[in-house]
Structure formats: C-alpha cells, structure tokens
Amino acid sequence: MPFVAKLVVVLAAICCILSATTAPALLPPEFAPRGGLPRLAAKLSAPASSPATDIRVAFLGGSITASKGWRVGILAHLRQTYPRHHFTEIFAALPGTGSDFGAARLRDDVLRHTPDLLFVEFAVNDTGRDPAAIRRSMEGIVRQTRLHSPATDLCFVYTLSHSGLPDLEAERFPPPAAAMEDVAAHYGIPTHHFGVEIVRQLHAGALVFTGTAPSPDIPVFAPDKVHPGSVGHRLYTESLARQLPSFLAARPSASTTPLPSLLDPANWENARLASIADLAGPHASAWTRVPADDLHLSAIPNELRHDTFVAQQPGTVLEFTFIGTAFGFYGIKGPDAGRFRVTIDDLPPVDGAFFDSFCVARRYRAMSWLFPKPLADARHHVRVELLDTGPDKTAVRARSPEDDPAFDLHALTLSGVILVGSVPPP
C-alpha cells in the first residue's frame, strides 16, 4: 500500500478513536407523553367561535420552580401560543421542600383552586430520600388530584442537580426521578426530564455545569450546582415547550382512567395539613399566633401561608391524637429555632429542630419535619415539647453575614401538623 494511502487509513483510525471517546453518552428518554393532557387539550382545541377559556396552571415544587425561571417561561409560552385563552397561575412552590410536604399541602395550596394543569417538580429536593417513600408521596399527589380535582391534568417535570449528572450520563434517571417514573408509568402521566437537554449542551461544549466557564461565550448552568441561572432556565423552558404538543396530542388508555390499582397501599393519598389551632386544645394559651406581617413569614408567599403559632417558653406542649400511618410538622426554620421532643405512644422519644446549616441572620423559611419511624395504621397519641436547650448554632452563627440576637433564642414556630390519616372527632 502506498505511503499516502497508509497515512489516510491511520488518520481515519485515529479519528474514529477520538470520536468514540468524545461522542455524547447515550441518554435516557427526555420525555414520555403517556396519557397526555386530554382535559387541557379539549379546552385548547375548542372552536374559535366558542367563548375564551380561563385556564388555570398550577406549579407545585421547590426553589427551582419558585424562582422566576422555567415557570414564568412556560406560562409566557402558553399565553403566546394560545392567545385566545386567559391563563391564570396557581403558585405553590416552596424552596427546600420535597414531595412528602407537597402531598400534605396539595389540597390547601393547589386543588382548592381546581387547576386545569398541574406541574409537579421535586426531583432535586427529593434527593437522598428512600425511593419507596418518594413513590408513596408522589402516588399520593396523583390520587388526591384524581379524586378531588378530576378535571386536572398532571405533568411531572424533573430538574437536575450536579449530584444527578453521573446517572443521566450513564443512561439512567437519578433515583428520585426513577421513582417518580414508576408512578407516572402506572398512572399514565406525561413526564419531561429537563436534564437531558442540559447534558446534550454539556457534551456539545455549549455549557458548563458549574465552576468557571472556559470563555465568556460559554455560560455556566448552575453556579451553586443546583439552581439554574438564566440560561439554564431558558433551556428548561425551551425543552418543555418543544414537547407540549406531543403531550396535548396523546390520549389516555382505558387502564389509566380514572384510577388504576394502588402501587403502594401506604401511599399518601390521605396526606393533609391540620391546623395548630384545631389541635392545641387545653395547651392553646401557651401558643401565640404569629402576625401576618411578621419576619418569620416574610419568605412565604401570602397565598401559601397558614395560621402560624410560636412557643417560646421551654416546657410548652402540644398534644393530639390521630388515626393513620405518618405525621410530622410544617415549621419555620431560622436563627431562633429551638429543639423539640416528640413522643408518640410508647415509642422512644425523638428530638428535632427547625434549624440547619443554611440558617442565617434574619432569614426564615418553611421546613417540614417527619417522624422518622414507621407507624401502624391505628390510633396514635402524640406529645411535642419545647426543650430548654437548643441546637448548637455556633458554626452557623459564625458564617452568618450579620450577628442576630435571635440565635440566642430557642423557639418553636409551627404552621401546621402533617398527617397521613385523620383526626378523630372529640
């Protein structure tokens, strides 16, 4: 073989090797239309001669949905694509919360508004949870919606944090999204994984996930490894907008209408929030109602606020009885949070606190706390007591941008009790 021909063969082999090592990894499916969005499709396809329709779109999720990003973008896309209709937003996103708390507040924060479409986003905030627990809470969201607001279409969307990147690049969903897919497949719910487009962009060299970009022309997706910047939210919006027509064109099968069999009998279909005022009973005088304009509630949108009460005296107690399989608290975390002790029936007590490493001066956020042990589906007596010693706040206080005397306090601020079950009549 002439030298030039040999050289061509060698160069071609080198190119094949290089392309094999730099080619994008295989990716899991970006979307699944399944049973689609039939109720929304019917409204959008109404004849032009019919009256304009008011369409309510709800967003249940965490901080990625709460920010003015893909949520705002997809609403703008719907309004631009279907200008004859009036789209109303139902905002139900609370930073730092997962699908368990979402299932508990679903009826109060979403379903009472009878949305036409409900987007559910918890894939990042559910990271680290037991997949079986994720399936139970997501199934609870689906079954509550189908039972209490049957005209509502559901769509699961999966956001991406840096910890989930290796899974996507290995052609599999990160564990939270995989658990949610089990629920979606069983109930015929359309799903969209925002992260697939992000990985495509990363492999194309058009984006870096975090850190420092190699040039000003290449944006950073998530500077903190979790929350997308403006470019990331734009990519999220565009990728979902591309798939909406296929969701609207799909039709449900008979097996998913209206409700198939249970995936897990212990699912959170009966999750709800109970009022502190309704449960305080003889201890009510020790709990002070928090005013609506108080700093503790400033980070919670008005439409998502629940009656909130605070205990500041050590030894303050809350006692109640419920029938069910799980319970917890909707509390307010911040610098003044103290430790509390929970005793249920004859089980060993468990301590908790609405305080973590993200607490800073003069900043308060919603937070859920769930009793960590399994419970039989039976009648249970719960006793909660504010302790006289709080969590160790030294390291957190040192990192806070300003000193705040609230770090010296040990209070318990509650906006509700999370129940999977019911409160028996007095």
Disulfide bonds with the S-S distance in Angstrom:
none
